[in-house]
Amino acid sequence: MIKDIEEAIRVLDIETRALQALKGRIDEKFVRALDLIHRCEGKVVVTGMGKSGQVGRKIASTMASTGTPAVFLHPAESSHGDLGVLAGNDVIIAISYGGETPELRDVLNFAARKGIPVIAMTGVHKSSLAQAGEVMLDISVEEEACPMGLAPTASSTATLALGDALAMCLLKRRGFREEDFAEFHPGGKLGRRLLTRVEDVMHTGEGFPVVRPETSMKEVISLMTRKDVRGVAGVIDEKENLIGVITDGDLRRSLERSHNPLDDKAGEVMSRNPKTVEATELAEKALFVMEQFTIQTLFVVRRDSPNPRKPVGLLHFQDLLKAKLR
């Protein structure tokens, strides 16, 4: 057990030193690479074989999800038709620690013929890849964490970290925002928070009952017990403006003070000036309002409509939980 812990710490120490050394190489070459990508009118095509290719896939994926169009091109497949993915306005990031990966030759030759700039990520300055690159980014390490010095470990960590640095600098240059990230991640929690609107989850039709002040409480209770209503009814005036709301709490208070609660009218039982939310508002904002005021429902309005106080839907706290906003 102790030997395992010592070995794991040894690996982390080696990889930490590799990353520390990488910081000293963030210079004008790194900025030139950023400029090439930022000015690119096409896409970034990342390519590499073996472990370099696996790291390259991750770099391309990170760029694509943070505002820089990017794809991964398998160099072996490129020789059999996939070179067609490359266009003259693209930029290539080619990754090979030794810089002599034979499968990259066709990609590099094609790039040279078409005038496509290449950013070389390699650990050998005099390699074929370094010579083919318009910019070379040095990913060399003093040693690999592999005891035999064979499996790419520290070098692949350094490559991945340098790719992340490129992606994050590009993100800032482009002014990429949370809202943009959400557009690319609609299935994630952030995407749901920033893309889900109140109108996407509100109840309409029979799911949000509205009554008049003169409606008997017997009829109101009947409406409130429907399956989709969940114990709430809105009260509107003759102009369809929302003037009150009746909840389970209002019913309990009515039972305490009235001798014949079923004969009461909605206007006598309702709570006035209910909270409302705009239909186009983020559902996250509605959830905040519900939590702040400790309420379970909000009637929905459209404030830019001819009748901005007319309810058009009903939002339940449970609807927001089902939408996985929390």
Secondary structure by P-SEA (a helix, b strand, c coil): caaaaaaaaaaaaaaaaaaaaaaaaccaaaaaaaaaaaaccbbbbbbbcaaaaaaaaaaaaaaaacccbbbbbcaaaaaccccccccccbbbbbbbcccccccaaaaaaaaaaaccccccccccccccccccccbbbbbcccccccccccccaaaaaaaaaaaaaaaaaaaaaacccaaaaaaaccccaaaaaacccccccccccccbbbbcccccaaaaaaaaaccccccbbbbbcccccccccccaaaaaaaaaccccccccccccccccbbbbbbccccaaaaaaaaaaacccbbbbbbccccccccccbbbbaaaaaaaccc
